[in-house]
Each structure stands twice: as structure tokens, then as C-alpha cells.
Amino acid sequence: MTIDVLPTIAKLIGAKLPPNHVLDGKEIWPLVSGQPGAKSPHDALYFYWDRGLQAVRSGKWKLHFPHEYRAQTESTRAARGGTPGQYRQEKIGLSLFDLENDVGETKNVAADHPEVVQRLEHLADGARREMGDSLRPPTAP
């Protein structure tokens, strides 16, 4: 993810990152350079829009938190000649997706996997405490 670009380049050029500024990115040079056995340093990836945490992904699971988003569908006017297409506002509720079996995020399986929802909500609360969330405050630790 692009969040990893700054810490990776800083490490490569020997630059120090601000000590009191929270970054959600991590240094990923071993992955970028194809080093054998390299693994992602992320336990989870957090999807923010502006200052609102909209989703968290860990492994094959992605949990969306309730939020609004812009969508363009086949029934709306498509972009042409540099003119943007038409969008409409959509809403998503708390939704869990199995990205191994549903890359298009079409089937909410939250009711079938409450333990996964709970684990991802716990990870999200850590991100909320560390980086904030304008959509929802963290629960008590």
C-alpha cells in the first residue's frame, strides 16, 4: 500500500522519521526487493477516508464499518472525454467479506463469523486509539 512508501524510502536513504508523529505505514523493502522469505510487517491494513476508519483487513478477511461512500454503477452516466461520470451516495453497514472467495465484496458473512468480526473490531479499536477515527470513537481498552 502507498502508506509504506514513506517509511521504506526513509529507511533506504537513512532519513529519520519524526519521533512523535504516528505513521500507519511500515518499511517493506524486503518485500519490494523480493528477498526470500519476506513477509508483510502488517497484521492488519486500515482503510481511512479523510479521518474516518471505514474498514480493516487482516488475512483473507475485510470488515467494513458503517459509512457512506460514492458509487458509480452501470445505471449511471459513465465518464467520457475527461468529464466525470455521475455518482450517487451509498451506505454500507457493518459487513464482513471473505476476500479469498469473494474478491468483489458482494456477500456479507458477518453473521456466520462473529469471532472474526470481534477480532477485527479489536484491531480497529487499536487503530482508533493510535490514529483516531472521526466516524466512531474507540471502545474502552
SULNORJO-V731590 format. One record per residue. N is the residue number from 1. PSI is psi in radians with two decimals (NA if undefined). Layout:
# SULNORJO-V731590
N|PSI ; N|PSI
This chain:
# SULNORJO-V731590
1|2.73 ; 2|-0.32 ; 3|-0.36 ; 4|-0.14 ; 5|-0.89 ; 6|-0.93 ; 7|-0.55 ; 8|-0.82 ; 9|-0.70 ; 10|-0.76 ; 11|-0.75 ; 12|-0.61 ; 13|0.01 ; 14|0.34 ; 15|2.54 ; 16|2.38 ; 17|2.66 ; 18|2.22 ; 19|-0.43 ; 20|0.41 ; 21|2.12 ; 22|2.20 ; 23|2.40 ; 24|-0.16 ; 25|2.81 ; 26|2.79 ; 27|2.15 ; 28|0.44 ; 29|-0.70 ; 30|-0.63 ; 31|-0.81 ; 32|-0.69 ; 33|-0.02 ; 34|0.55 ; 35|2.40 ; 36|2.38 ; 37|0.08 ; 38|2.39 ; 39|2.73 ; 40|2.38 ; 41|-0.03 ; 42|2.25 ; 43|-0.53 ; 44|2.73 ; 45|2.39 ; 46|2.27 ; 47|1.85 ; 48|2.55 ; 49|2.04 ; 50|-2.05 ; 51|0.26 ; 52|2.19 ; 53|1.99 ; 54|-0.47 ; 55|2.81 ; 56|2.44 ; 57|2.38 ; 58|2.07 ; 59|-2.28 ; 60|-0.05 ; 61|2.43 ; 62|2.17 ; 63|2.09 ; 64|2.43 ; 65|2.71 ; 66|2.23 ; 67|2.89 ; 68|2.68 ; 69|2.79 ; 70|2.41 ; 71|2.55 ; 72|2.20 ; 73|3.07 ; 74|-0.46 ; 75|-0.10 ; 76|2.81 ; 77|2.23 ; 78|2.80 ; 79|2.47 ; 80|2.41 ; 81|0.60 ; 82|-0.06 ; 83|2.23 ; 84|2.62 ; 85|3.12 ; 86|2.50 ; 87|2.83 ; 88|2.74 ; 89|2.32 ; 90|2.86 ; 91|2.53 ; 92|2.41 ; 93|-3.00 ; 94|2.04 ; 95|2.32 ; 96|2.35 ; 97|2.46 ; 98|1.74 ; 99|-0.29 ; 100|-0.63 ; 101|-0.15 ; 102|1.22 ; 103|-0.44 ; 104|0.02 ; 105|1.02 ; 106|-0.36 ; 107|1.95 ; 108|2.05 ; 109|0.38 ; 110|-0.73 ; 111|-0.47 ; 112|-0.27 ; 113|1.07 ; 114|-0.50 ; 115|-0.61 ; 116|-0.75 ; 117|-0.81 ; 118|-0.74 ; 119|-0.75 ; 120|-0.60 ; 121|-0.66 ; 122|-0.77 ; 123|-0.73 ; 124|-0.67 ; 125|-0.65 ; 126|-0.74 ; 127|-0.68 ; 128|-0.71 ; 129|-0.66 ; 130|-0.74 ; 131|-0.20 ; 132|3.00 ; 133|2.00 ; 134|-0.21 ; 135|-0.54 ; 136|2.28 ; 137|2.80 ; 138|2.68 ; 139|2.91 ; 140|2.48 ; 141|NA
